[in-house]
Amino acid sequence: MSDPKVFCDYGGYYQLLYRDKDYVSEAFYIKELLLRHNIESGNILEFGSGTGEHGRLLAGHGYTVHGIERSAAMLAKTDLTEGFTCQQGDICTVKLGRKYDVILSLFHVVSYQVGNSEIQGVFENAALHLSCGGLFIFDFWYTPAVYAQMPSVRVKRCSDDYTDLVRIAEPEIYVNESRVDVTYTIFARDKTDGNTHVFKERHPMRHFSLQEIDLLAQVAGFRRVNTEEFLTKAPPGPQTWGICVTLEKVY
C-alpha cells in the first residue's frame, strides 16, 4: 500500500525541486497526443494533479481540467485559474458523479500505486469516470528499462531566493514485487535564518510490463491504443524508463 505520508514534507519543496521540469513541453505533448485522437477540446480529469502545473497549462490550450490530489501540502501550493479546478481526494476511491472525455495521470502517479488493490482501483475508477470511447492516458516506470538501467544513488542540488536544498535519493530494489523504494533525504537551509530542515521520505514505486498494463486494462474495460516514451515518442525498449500509454474505454 502507498504511504499516506508521502509528499507531506516533500511536497513543501516540490516546486523548488522540479523548477527545471519542462511543464510547457509536457503539456504541449499531451495536447498533441489528444489531437492525434481528434480531441481538440473537452473535459479532462487529472489523477494526481500535484501543484496544478499541467492542469493550468492544458486549460490554456482550451481544455477544462479538474484535478484530484491527495497531498494537502501540494494542494496548498496550487493556484486555480480559468478552466482549472482541483480538490483533495484519493484517485483510487473518489467518486465525482460525472463523466469526462479524458483522464490524465502524469509524472508516474500510476507507479505510486504499488499494491494490487490500489492499481486495480485506479483503473476501475478511471473507467467509472469515462464515457465509452473516452481515453485514459498515463505514464509509468517501464520494467525492462528499470532492469536494464538499474536505479542508483543520485544527488540533486537546487536553490531559490529563500532556500538552498540538497536531495539524496537512495533506491532499494524489490525484484519479486516489481518495486523500487526510493528514500529521499532532504537538507533544506533557510537563507533568512540559516536553519536547516532535515527529513527523510520513502517513496515506493512500482514498475510495470506492457503485459501487466494490458491485463489491468482488459479487466477494467479498456484497450491499449498507443504506447511510446513520454515526450520523445520512442517505442518501448530498455532505454525508455518512462512509458506513456493511451487506453480507450471499450465497455
N, C-alpha and C positions, 0 to 999 in steps of 0.2 A: 504494500500500500504506500502511496506517496505521503510524505511527511507534511502535515499542515503547517509546520514551522518554516518550510522552505519559502524564501523571499521575505520573511519577516524583517530581519536586519538587512539582508542583502538588497531587498527592494528599495531601501532608503538611499542606496548608492547606485542604483540601476542606471539612471541616466548618465552619470559620470562614467561608469564602466563601459557603456556602449555608445558613448558620444561619437565614436568613429564608425558606427554602423550606418551603412548607406540605406536608410529607410526610403529615400526618394526613389532610388533604383529598384528597390524591392517592391514598392507599391506600383511602379510602372510595369514591372514584370508581371505582377498579379493582374493588372488591368489588361495587358497584352494577352495573358492566358485566358482571361474571361472573354476577350474579343474573339479568340480562336473558337470559342463555343457560342458565339453570337449573343453574348450578354453585354450589351452596351450600357445598361443601367439596371437598377433594381435594388432589392433589399438584401443586405449581407448580415449574417450573424457571425460574429467573431468569437471563437472559443479561445480564451486566454488572451485578452486584449492588452495586457501589460499596462504601459503608461499611455496607450492610445495613439502611438505614432502612426502605425499602419492605418488604423481606422480614420484618423483625421485626413491623411493623405488620400485615401480612397474616396472619402467624402468629397474632397476637392476634385476628384475625377468624375463626379456625378453620381456616385452610389450613395445609398443610405445605409449606414453601418450602425449596428448595435453590438456592443462588446460585453462579454461576460468575463470577469476577472475575480479570482478567489482572494488574492493578496490585498489586504487593506492598505499596506504600505505602497503598493503600486498604484492603487486607485487614488491615493492621496496626492500623487504626482500627475494625475490625468487631468487634462484640460478638455472640456467639451467644446464643440464647435458646431456650426450649422451642418447637419447631415450626419453627425456622430454623437451617439449617446452610449452610456455604459452603466453597468450595475455590478454589484458584488454577487458572486454565486459560484457554484461548483458545476463545471461543464458536464460532469457525469450524471447529474440529477436535476439540474434546473429545468423548469417547465414554464414556457412563456405563453402557451396557448395560441400560437400563430405559426404560420409557415413562412419560410424565406426562400429566395431564389438560390442563394449560395451560403454555405457555411465554410468559414475560413479558419484555419488554425496554424499559426506560423511560429517560427523560431523554436521548433522542436517541442512544442507543447504536448504533442501526442506521445513523445518519448518519455515525458514525465509520468505517464500513466503506466506504472511498472507492474501492477497486478492485473491478472486476467479479468477480474470483475470490473476494474476501472476502465481498461481499454475497451471491453465489450460495452460498458455503459456509455462511453463516448460515442461509439459507432451507433448504438441504438438511439441515443439522444439526438445525434445528427439526423438520423433517418426520420425521427419523430417531427423534427422542425423543418423538413424539406418536403416540397411537393414532388410528385413523380416527375422525373426529368431534372430535378434540382441537382446541384453539384456540391460535393464535399471535397475541399482542397486543403491539403496539409503536407507539411514536411516532417521528416523524422531521420534518426540515425539509421544508416543502412548497414546491416550485419556484415556483408562481405568487405566493405570498406573499413569497418571498425577492426576486424581481424587482420586485414592486410596492413593497415597503418599503425594499429595499436595505440591506445591513449597513453600519453606521457605527462610528466610533471611540467607545468607551464607557469610562468610568472608574467604578470601584466602590471605595468605602472601607468598611472594617469593622474591628471590634476586639473583643477579649475581655480577660480579666484578664492575659493574657500577651503578646499581640501586637497591634500596630497594623499594618494591612495596606492597601495600595493596589494595585489591579489595573487595568492599562490593556489594553484589548482592541482590537487593530488588525486589521481584516479585509482580505484580498486576494482579489478575485473572479476565478475562472477560469470564464468563461462556457461555453466549449466542453467543459469537463469536469464541469459541474453541481456545482461545488465552491467552497467558501469556506474559505480557510485563515485561521484566527484566531491571531494571535501575541499571547500574553499576556505582559506584563511585570509582574512581581510585586516589590513593595517590602515586605518584612516586617520590621518593627522589633521586636526582642525587648525587652519592657518591663523585664526583670530586669537586663540588662546594657547596654542601649542600642545593641547591634549591629544592623545592618540586613542582611538576606539579600536579595540582588537576583538574579533569574534570569528567563529567558525560556523559554516553551514554545510550540511551534507545534502547533495543533490543526486538522488538515484535516477539514472537514465536507462531506459530500455531501448534496445535496438531491434529492428525487425527485418526479416527477409520479405521478398515480394510474395512468396507463398503464404506467409502468415497474414499479410495485408489482404490478399485475395480471399482467404478463408473468413477473416473478420468481415470483409465487405459482403461476401455472399450470404452469410448468416443474417446480416442486418438489412439486406435488400438492395445492395449496391453492386455495380460492376466497374472495374477499373478501365478508364478510357484514355488516360495519359500518364506517362511516367518519364521523369527526367530529373537531372540535377537542378536544384534550386538555383535560379539566376542564369547559369551557363547553358542550360538546356541539354547538357551532355547526357548520353544514355547511361543507365546504371552500370557500375563496374567497381573494381577495387579502389579506385581513386575518388569516387563520388560519395563522400561521407553524408552529405545532406540531400536526400532524395525528396522530390515533391511529386505527389500523385494526385490525380483528379479522379474522383469516383462519381458516377452518376446513379441516382436513385432510380431503380427499375420497378420496384413494387413497394 
